[in-house]
Amino acid sequence: MKLTDACQDYLHYIQAIDRKAEATIASYTNDLRQYVQYMQTCKIEEVENIDYSHVQDFLEYLRQDHYDEKGQCIHKKKSSASINHMITSLHVFHRYLSMTYPKLLNPVQNIRTKKAVQHLPVYFNMQDIERLLDSFRDSDAEIMDKAIVELLYGCGLRVSECCSLMLQQVYLEQGFLRVIGKGNKERMVPMHARCKKALENYLTKVRKQRYARSNFVFINAKGQEITRQYIHVMIKKRLLALGLDERLSAHSFRHSFASHLLDGGADLRVVQELLGHSDISTTQIYTHVQNKRLQSVYTSFHPRAKKHKED
């Protein structure tokens, strides 16, 4: 069986039958494209010809930088998290093939993910958040952009959740959003007063004037839904213009939402529910952020700690 045909078969299955989320389909598609390209360079066209050593060689290839004859980098090494994601993609792909075509062996059956180094999330401080939100003007584009940022920070939305938000998911009078997250899991998220005001301002002054059959909340001047790329680029440009930390990104608003709630005394389980995490261990990364900040403050201000630091 041709590897390209097997990939097409599998991608059709997760899209039409299994009904995976668009972001999941996109990530699996990207991983399998790299997989196919590598196998083709190794002159492997048939699924039956892939064995354990080929997959191991592919993963080793991803772990290294590669250059052409002119010294130009043609492949930048992947992070441990990206490698783990690739292994997961290959597992589900080959598991599907071995179940659909029982005669096919599974070459990744004994390959396991490695524990990735956990990096603490980068988040905004309150002063930078206020400065950023105060920087928006009254043009149509900036009214929409401010509403987007208010939802990312005020409701802890993922960028994909903001893009896919529909008008029927907004309960403006009650001050709630019905958010559909990963795995089509729904959660109700409250909006604070300023967040609600920014969204209402956009809906009445901008969204109402943009004719579109689409029911998406955020649409551009042509009536088309905004993309994740639009949000990422918009925020990066604004952060650059304000001279803020270059490590910050659109996802940093979600990190800040969680960190600031915990700083204010919110229960970890409540934060988990608001973020839409299925496992509380995912939410616990934000307690590490708090612990690191507490250690920093303690070392800076406790007289005995300060003395020891100076010595």
Sine and cosine of phi, psi and omega as CSV:
sin_phi,cos_phi,sin_psi,cos_psi,sin_omega,cos_omega
0.00,0.00,0.76,-0.65,0.01,-1.00
-0.89,0.45,0.69,-0.72,0.01,-1.00
-0.89,0.46,-0.63,0.77,0.02,-1.00
-0.89,0.45,-0.65,0.76,0.02,-1.00
-0.92,0.40,-0.63,0.78,0.01,-1.00
-0.89,0.45,-0.65,0.76,0.03,-1.00
-0.91,0.42,-0.70,0.72,0.03,-1.00
-0.87,0.50,-0.68,0.74,0.01,-1.00
-0.87,0.49,-0.74,0.67,-0.04,-1.00
-0.92,0.40,-0.70,0.71,-0.02,-1.00
-0.90,0.43,-0.59,0.81,0.08,-1.00
-0.90,0.44,-0.64,0.77,-0.01,-1.00
-0.89,0.45,-0.75,0.66,-0.06,-1.00
-0.95,0.32,-0.37,0.93,0.02,-1.00
-1.00,0.05,-0.74,0.67,-0.12,-0.99
-1.00,-0.04,-0.55,0.84,-0.07,-1.00
-0.98,-0.18,-0.82,0.57,-0.06,-1.00
-0.98,0.21,-0.33,0.94,0.08,-1.00
0.83,0.55,0.77,0.64,0.07,-1.00
-0.93,0.37,0.37,-0.93,0.04,-1.00
-0.90,0.43,0.46,-0.89,-0.04,-1.00
-0.85,0.52,-0.65,0.76,-0.01,-1.00
-0.90,0.43,-0.62,0.79,0.03,-1.00
-0.91,0.41,-0.70,0.72,0.02,-1.00
-0.88,0.48,-0.67,0.74,-0.01,-1.00
-0.89,0.45,-0.67,0.75,-0.03,-1.00
-0.93,0.36,-0.65,0.76,0.05,-1.00
-0.91,0.41,-0.64,0.77,0.02,-1.00
-0.87,0.49,-0.71,0.71,0.00,-1.00
-0.90,0.45,-0.69,0.73,0.00,-1.00
-0.90,0.44,-0.70,0.71,-0.02,-1.00
-0.93,0.37,-0.52,0.86,0.06,-1.00
-0.88,0.47,-0.69,0.72,0.03,-1.00
-0.91,0.42,-0.63,0.77,0.00,-1.00
-0.88,0.47,-0.74,0.67,-0.01,-1.00
-0.90,0.45,-0.70,0.71,-0.01,-1.00
-0.86,0.51,-0.69,0.73,0.00,-1.00
-0.90,0.44,-0.73,0.68,-0.03,-1.00
-0.89,0.46,-0.57,0.82,0.02,-1.00
-0.92,0.39,-0.59,0.81,0.07,-1.00
-0.91,0.41,-0.42,0.91,0.06,-1.00
-1.00,0.00,0.16,0.99,0.01,-1.00
0.89,0.45,0.51,0.86,0.03,-1.00
-0.95,-0.30,0.92,-0.39,-0.05,-1.00
-0.95,-0.32,-0.42,0.91,-0.09,-1.00
-0.97,-0.23,0.65,-0.76,0.02,-1.00
-0.86,0.50,-0.61,0.79,-0.04,-1.00
-0.87,0.49,-0.38,0.93,-0.07,-1.00
-1.00,0.00,-0.05,1.00,0.01,-1.00
-1.00,0.05,0.80,-0.60,0.07,-1.00
-0.83,-0.56,-0.02,-1.00,-0.07,-1.00
-0.82,0.57,-0.69,0.72,-0.05,-1.00
-0.91,0.42,-0.57,0.82,0.03,-1.00
-0.90,0.43,-0.68,0.73,0.01,-1.00
-0.91,0.42,-0.67,0.74,0.03,-1.00
-0.88,0.47,-0.67,0.74,0.03,-1.00
-0.89,0.45,-0.64,0.77,0.03,-1.00
-0.89,0.46,-0.71,0.70,0.00,-1.00
-0.91,0.42,-0.59,0.80,0.05,-1.00
-0.92,0.40,-0.61,0.80,0.07,-1.00
-0.86,0.51,-0.68,0.74,-0.02,-1.00
-0.92,0.39,-0.42,0.91,-0.06,-1.00
-0.99,0.15,-0.06,1.00,-0.11,-0.99
-0.80,-0.60,0.43,-0.90,0.17,-0.99
-0.98,0.21,0.58,-0.82,0.03,-1.00
-0.74,-0.67,0.65,-0.76,-0.09,-1.00
-0.82,-0.57,0.46,-0.89,0.08,-1.00
-1.00,0.05,-0.10,-0.99,-0.07,-1.00
-0.91,0.42,-0.41,0.91,0.00,-1.00
-1.00,-0.01,0.05,1.00,0.01,-1.00
1.00,0.08,0.15,0.99,0.03,-1.00
-0.99,0.14,0.70,-0.72,0.00,-1.00
-0.96,0.28,0.87,-0.48,-0.01,-1.00
-0.98,-0.22,-0.21,0.98,0.07,-1.00
-0.43,-0.90,0.84,-0.54,0.03,-1.00
-1.00,-0.08,0.71,-0.71,-0.08,-1.00
-0.85,0.52,0.57,-0.82,-0.04,-1.00
-1.00,0.05,0.46,-0.89,0.08,-1.00
-0.96,0.29,0.26,-0.97,0.02,-1.00
-0.88,0.48,-0.56,0.83,0.03,-1.00
-0.92,0.40,-0.64,0.77,0.02,-1.00
-0.93,0.38,-0.62,0.79,0.05,-1.00
-0.89,0.45,-0.70,0.72,0.03,-1.00
-0.88,0.48,-0.64,0.77,0.03,-1.00
-0.90,0.44,-0.66,0.75,0.03,-1.00
-0.88,0.48,-0.70,0.71,0.01,-1.00
-0.87,0.50,-0.67,0.74,0.04,-1.00
-0.88,0.48,-0.69,0.72,0.01,-1.00
-0.87,0.49,-0.67,0.74,0.00,-1.00
-0.93,0.36,-0.58,0.82,0.04,-1.00
-0.88,0.48,-0.77,0.64,-0.06,-1.00
-0.93,0.36,-0.56,0.83,0.02,-1.00
-0.91,0.42,-0.79,0.61,-0.05,-1.00
-0.96,0.29,-0.47,0.88,0.08,-1.00
-0.91,0.41,-0.67,0.74,0.05,-1.00
-0.87,0.50,-0.70,0.71,-0.02,-1.00
-0.90,0.44,-0.68,0.73,-0.04,-1.00
-0.93,0.36,-0.46,0.89,0.05,-1.00
-0.98,0.19,-0.60,0.80,-0.02,-1.00
-0.98,0.20,-0.61,0.80,0.00,-1.00
-0.82,-0.57,1.00,0.05,-0.14,-0.99
-0.82,0.57,-0.40,0.92,-0.02,-1.00
-0.97,0.25,-0.29,0.96,-0.01,-1.00
-0.98,0.19,0.74,-0.67,0.08,-1.00
-0.99,0.13,0.41,-0.91,-0.01,-1.00
-0.98,-0.21,0.96,-0.26,-0.08,-1.00
-0.97,0.25,-0.18,0.98,-0.02,-1.00
-0.95,-0.31,0.16,0.99,-0.08,-1.00
-0.83,0.55,-0.59,0.80,-0.06,-1.00
-0.98,-0.22,0.23,0.97,0.03,-1.00
-0.99,-0.12,0.79,-0.61,-0.06,-1.00
-0.89,-0.45,0.47,-0.88,0.09,-1.00
-0.96,0.29,0.44,-0.90,0.05,-1.00
-0.97,-0.25,0.50,-0.87,0.00,-1.00
-0.90,0.43,0.87,-0.49,-0.04,-1.00
-0.98,0.18,0.50,-0.87,0.09,-1.00
-0.93,0.36,0.80,-0.60,-0.07,-1.00
-1.00,-0.03,0.89,-0.45,0.01,-1.00
-0.99,-0.11,0.66,-0.75,0.03,-1.00
-0.94,0.34,0.66,-0.75,-0.03,-1.00
-0.92,0.38,0.53,-0.85,0.07,-1.00
-1.00,0.01,0.72,-0.70,-0.05,-1.00
-0.67,-0.74,0.26,-0.96,0.01,-1.00
-0.99,0.13,0.52,-0.85,0.25,-0.97
-1.00,0.02,0.22,-0.98,-0.11,-0.99
-0.89,0.46,-0.60,0.80,-0.02,-1.00
-0.90,0.43,-0.67,0.75,0.00,-1.00
-0.94,0.35,-0.59,0.81,0.06,-1.00
-0.87,0.49,-0.76,0.65,-0.01,-1.00
-0.88,0.47,-0.67,0.74,0.00,-1.00
-0.89,0.46,-0.67,0.75,0.01,-1.00
-0.91,0.42,-0.74,0.67,-0.04,-1.00
-0.93,0.38,-0.46,0.89,0.04,-1.00
-0.98,0.20,-0.15,0.99,-0.08,-1.00
-1.00,0.08,-0.17,0.99,-0.03,-1.00
-0.98,0.20,0.62,-0.79,0.00,-1.00
-0.99,-0.15,-0.22,-0.98,-0.11,-0.99
-0.98,-0.21,0.25,0.97,0.06,-1.00
-0.96,0.28,0.32,-0.95,-0.01,-1.00
-0.84,0.54,-0.70,0.71,-0.04,-1.00
-0.89,0.46,-0.67,0.74,-0.07,-1.00
-0.98,0.20,-0.44,0.90,0.12,-0.99
-0.90,0.43,-0.66,0.75,0.04,-1.00
-0.93,0.38,-0.70,0.72,-0.02,-1.00
-0.88,0.47,-0.63,0.78,0.02,-1.00
-0.91,0.41,-0.65,0.76,0.04,-1.00
-0.88,0.48,-0.63,0.78,0.03,-1.00
-0.89,0.46,-0.75,0.66,-0.02,-1.00
-0.90,0.44,-0.63,0.77,0.02,-1.00
-0.88,0.47,-0.62,0.78,0.01,-1.00
-0.95,0.30,-0.63,0.78,0.02,-1.00
-0.88,0.47,-0.68,0.73,-0.03,-1.00
-1.00,0.04,-0.70,0.71,-0.09,-1.00
-0.96,0.29,-0.39,0.92,-0.03,-1.00
-0.86,-0.51,-0.07,1.00,0.03,-1.00
0.92,0.39,0.52,0.85,-0.05,-1.00
-0.96,0.27,0.54,-0.84,0.24,-0.97
-0.95,0.32,0.41,-0.91,0.02,-1.00
-0.87,0.50,-0.66,0.75,0.01,-1.00
-0.89,0.45,-0.58,0.81,0.02,-1.00
-0.93,0.36,-0.57,0.82,0.03,-1.00
-0.93,0.36,-0.69,0.73,0.00,-1.00
-0.90,0.44,-0.62,0.78,-0.09,-1.00
-1.00,-0.01,0.05,1.00,-0.02,-1.00
-0.90,0.44,0.77,-0.64,-0.03,-1.00
-0.96,-0.27,0.38,-0.93,-0.02,-1.00
-0.86,0.52,-0.60,0.80,-0.03,-1.00
-0.96,0.29,-0.10,1.00,0.05,-1.00
-1.00,-0.08,-0.03,1.00,-0.03,-1.00
-0.98,-0.21,0.85,-0.52,0.06,-1.00
-0.91,-0.41,0.99,0.14,-0.18,-0.98
-0.91,0.41,-0.69,0.72,-0.03,-1.00
-0.89,0.45,-0.64,0.77,0.00,-1.00
-0.99,0.15,-0.27,0.96,0.01,-1.00
0.97,0.26,0.63,0.77,-0.01,-1.00
-0.72,-0.69,0.43,-0.90,0.19,-0.98
-0.88,-0.47,0.63,-0.77,0.14,-0.99
-0.98,-0.19,0.98,-0.20,-0.14,-0.99
-0.99,-0.11,0.71,-0.71,0.07,-1.00
-0.96,-0.30,0.94,-0.35,-0.09,-1.00
-0.98,-0.18,-0.46,-0.89,-0.02,-1.00
-0.88,0.48,0.63,-0.78,0.00,-1.00
0.92,0.39,0.40,0.91,-0.03,-1.00
0.84,0.54,0.45,0.89,0.02,-1.00
-0.99,0.15,0.81,-0.59,-0.05,-1.00
-1.00,-0.07,0.54,-0.84,0.12,-0.99
-0.52,-0.85,0.50,-0.87,0.06,-1.00
-0.99,-0.14,0.80,-0.60,-0.04,-1.00
-0.84,-0.55,0.81,-0.59,0.02,-1.00
-0.97,0.25,0.43,-0.90,0.10,-0.99
-0.93,-0.37,0.71,-0.71,0.10,-0.99
-0.98,0.21,0.14,-0.99,-0.17,-0.99
-0.86,0.51,-0.71,0.70,-0.05,-1.00
-0.95,0.33,-0.54,0.84,0.06,-1.00
-0.92,0.40,-0.72,0.70,0.02,-1.00
-0.88,0.48,-0.66,0.76,-0.01,-1.00
-0.91,0.41,-0.67,0.75,0.00,-1.00
-0.90,0.43,-0.66,0.75,0.01,-1.00
-0.93,0.37,-0.67,0.74,0.02,-1.00
-0.89,0.45,-0.63,0.78,0.02,-1.00
-0.88,0.48,-0.68,0.73,0.03,-1.00
-0.92,0.39,-0.70,0.71,-0.07,-1.00
-0.91,0.42,-0.62,0.79,-0.07,-1.00
-1.00,0.07,-0.57,0.82,-0.09,-1.00
-1.00,-0.08,-0.48,0.88,-0.11,-0.99
-0.89,-0.46,-0.84,0.54,-0.09,-1.00
-0.87,0.50,-0.59,0.80,-0.05,-1.00
-0.91,0.41,-0.48,0.88,-0.04,-1.00
-1.00,0.05,-0.22,0.98,-0.03,-1.00
-1.00,-0.09,0.97,-0.22,-0.03,-1.00
-0.93,0.38,0.77,-0.64,0.07,-1.00
-0.29,-0.96,0.60,-0.80,0.10,-1.00
-0.97,0.25,-0.31,0.95,-0.03,-1.00
-0.90,0.43,0.59,-0.81,0.06,-1.00
-0.99,-0.17,0.15,0.99,0.05,-1.00
-0.93,0.37,0.60,-0.80,0.00,-1.00
-0.92,0.40,-0.78,0.63,-0.09,-1.00
-0.99,-0.17,0.93,-0.37,0.03,-1.00
-0.77,-0.64,0.44,-0.90,0.01,-1.00
-1.00,0.07,-0.08,-1.00,-0.07,-1.00
-0.90,0.43,-0.33,0.94,0.02,-1.00
-1.00,-0.01,0.01,1.00,0.00,-1.00
0.99,0.10,0.22,0.98,-0.01,-1.00
-0.99,-0.14,0.56,-0.83,0.02,-1.00
-0.90,0.43,0.58,-0.82,0.01,-1.00
-0.96,0.27,0.37,-0.93,-0.03,-1.00
-0.96,-0.29,0.26,-0.97,0.08,-1.00
-0.89,0.46,-0.59,0.81,0.01,-1.00
-0.88,0.47,-0.63,0.77,0.03,-1.00
-0.84,0.54,-0.73,0.68,-0.03,-1.00
-0.91,0.42,-0.71,0.71,-0.02,-1.00
-0.88,0.48,-0.71,0.70,-0.01,-1.00
-0.92,0.39,-0.69,0.72,0.00,-1.00
-0.85,0.53,-0.72,0.70,-0.05,-1.00
-0.94,0.33,-0.66,0.75,0.03,-1.00
-0.87,0.50,-0.67,0.74,0.02,-1.00
-0.89,0.46,-0.66,0.75,-0.03,-1.00
-0.94,0.33,-0.64,0.77,0.04,-1.00
-0.89,0.45,-0.65,0.76,0.02,-1.00
-0.90,0.43,-0.68,0.73,-0.01,-1.00
-0.90,0.44,-0.53,0.85,-0.02,-1.00
-1.00,-0.01,-0.07,1.00,0.02,-1.00
0.93,0.36,0.52,0.86,0.00,-1.00
-1.00,0.07,0.21,-0.98,-0.06,-1.00
-0.77,0.64,0.84,-0.55,-0.05,-1.00
-0.92,0.38,-0.26,0.97,0.04,-1.00
-0.97,0.23,-0.30,0.95,0.01,-1.00
-0.93,0.37,0.47,-0.88,-0.01,-1.00
-0.48,-0.88,-0.08,-1.00,0.03,-1.00
-0.87,0.49,-0.60,0.80,-0.03,-1.00
-0.95,0.32,-0.31,0.95,0.00,-1.00
-0.91,0.42,-0.40,0.92,0.04,-1.00
-0.91,0.41,-0.62,0.79,0.04,-1.00
-0.92,0.40,-0.67,0.74,0.08,-1.00
-0.87,0.50,-0.68,0.74,-0.04,-1.00
-0.92,0.40,-0.64,0.77,0.05,-1.00
-0.81,0.59,-0.77,0.64,-0.04,-1.00
-0.93,0.37,-0.71,0.70,-0.04,-1.00
-0.90,0.44,-0.68,0.73,-0.03,-1.00
-0.94,0.35,-0.54,0.84,0.08,-1.00
-0.90,0.43,-0.71,0.70,0.01,-1.00
-0.91,0.41,-0.59,0.80,0.07,-1.00
-0.86,0.51,-0.58,0.82,-0.03,-1.00
-0.99,0.14,-0.01,1.00,0.07,-1.00
0.98,-0.20,0.21,0.98,-0.01,-1.00
-0.92,0.38,0.53,-0.85,0.05,-1.00
-0.96,0.29,0.63,-0.77,-0.04,-1.00
-0.86,0.51,-0.61,0.79,0.00,-1.00
-0.91,0.42,-0.59,0.81,0.03,-1.00
-0.92,0.40,-0.69,0.72,0.02,-1.00
-0.89,0.46,-0.64,0.77,0.06,-1.00
-0.85,0.53,-0.71,0.70,-0.01,-1.00
-0.91,0.42,-0.67,0.74,-0.02,-1.00
-0.92,0.39,-0.57,0.82,0.01,-1.00
-0.98,0.18,-0.35,0.93,-0.03,-1.00
0.99,0.16,0.45,0.89,0.05,-1.00
-0.98,0.19,0.75,-0.66,0.04,-1.00
-0.98,0.20,-0.42,0.91,-0.02,-1.00
-0.86,-0.51,0.79,-0.61,-0.05,-1.00
-0.92,0.40,-0.35,0.94,0.03,-1.00
-0.89,0.45,-0.47,0.88,0.07,-1.00
-0.92,0.38,-0.60,0.80,-0.02,-1.00
-0.97,0.26,-0.44,0.90,-0.10,-1.00
-0.92,0.40,-0.25,0.97,0.06,-1.00
-0.85,0.52,-0.49,0.87,-0.05,-1.00
-0.97,0.26,-0.38,0.93,0.10,-0.99
-0.95,0.30,-0.48,0.88,0.07,-1.00
-0.92,0.38,-0.58,0.81,0.06,-1.00
-0.88,0.48,-0.70,0.71,0.02,-1.00
-0.89,0.46,-0.70,0.71,-0.02,-1.00
-0.88,0.48,-0.65,0.76,0.01,-1.00
-0.90,0.43,-0.64,0.77,-0.01,-1.00
-0.93,0.36,-0.64,0.77,0.04,-1.00
-0.88,0.47,-0.66,0.75,0.02,-1.00
-0.89,0.46,-0.66,0.75,-0.01,-1.00
-0.90,0.44,-0.70,0.71,0.01,-1.00
-0.91,0.42,-0.68,0.73,0.00,-1.00
-0.87,0.50,-0.73,0.68,-0.03,-1.00
-0.90,0.43,-0.55,0.83,-0.06,-1.00
-0.98,0.20,-0.50,0.87,-0.18,-0.98
-0.88,-0.48,-0.37,0.93,0.02,-1.00
-0.95,0.30,0.79,-0.61,-0.11,-0.99
-0.84,0.54,-0.64,0.77,-0.02,-1.00
-0.95,0.31,-0.61,0.79,0.02,-1.00
-0.92,0.40,-0.64,0.77,0.01,-1.00
-0.89,0.45,-0.68,0.73,-0.02,-1.00
-0.89,0.45,-0.70,0.72,-0.01,-1.00
-0.89,0.45,-0.62,0.79,0.01,-1.00
-0.90,0.43,-0.67,0.74,-0.01,-1.00
-0.92,0.39,-0.64,0.77,0.02,-1.00
-0.90,0.44,0.00,0.00,0.00,0.00
